[in-house]
Amino acid sequence: MNKLRCWSSKMETPILDLEDYSYAYKLYGEAIQRRDFGMTIEKSFKTKLNYYKEVTGFEETEPNSIMHYRIGQYTACKN
């Protein structure tokens, strides 16, 4: 598992390969579509946050941050 130092949290965080990121992106879109007014972020994005933890072992609490944890965004490799 590759890690990257996050500029905002100042922590090393696991980054997703293309396949894992594609699935996380799909879960993100589904959460946005089903989100109701008054729903907490935790409840809305529970599936996505759980997936990220399952894949990386890292418990992220901010679903938007995961959208930045993609290896292809930071390297020239085809991961």
Summary of the structure (lengths in Angstrom):
residues: 79
radius of gyration: 12.6
end to end distance: 11.3
largest distance: 40.8
contacts: 197
relative contact order: 0.23
helix: 51%
strand: 10%
